[in-house]
Structures are given as structure tokens and as C-alpha cells.
Amino acid sequence: MIPQPTLQPSEILISTIRHGLTELNRSQRTGGRTDAPLLEAGIKQAQEARATFDGTPFDVAYSSSLKRAVETAQIIAGVAPPQ
């Protein structure tokens, strides 16, 4: 993880974050549009990322509709997707 900078009121931080570990990643396969869920290790990675961003307010969080991406975004940003 790259340490997050301290922002001034007029500054904006845009971060790109990859989803946590899946079985496809662990076996060194590409997932593409395959909807592989996060492994426990992937959930832990997202929680570690959340700790890195602790205190960073998110105005918006975008992810693909794949479960691994949505779950990673939920953990890191602390928000649920719209229903």
C-alpha cells in the first residue's frame, strides 16, 4: 500500500484499488468476467486497505458489478451498493 497523503480542503484524492484475492488469482488464472468471490485472504486484504484509508471520507465509490469488486468496495469504503 502507498501511504495516503494529507489533503488540504481544496484537494481531491482519487484512488484506484484492485479487488482482494480470489481462487482464480491464487491459481494464477485470469478471471475476466468470471464472478469469483473473495477468499478469506482477499477479505483480509480489503480490511487492511480499509485500515489504510481510515479517516479518509469517500464521497463516491465505483466498482464493477462482479461480487469480488463489490465486496472489496463495500469493505474499503464502508458503504452498501444501491438497491
Buried (B, 14 or more C-beta within 10 A) or exposed (E): EEEEEEEEEEEEEEEEBEBBBBBBBEEEEEBEEEEBEBBEEBBBBBEEBBEBBEEBEEEEBEBEEBBBBBBBBBBBBEEEEEE
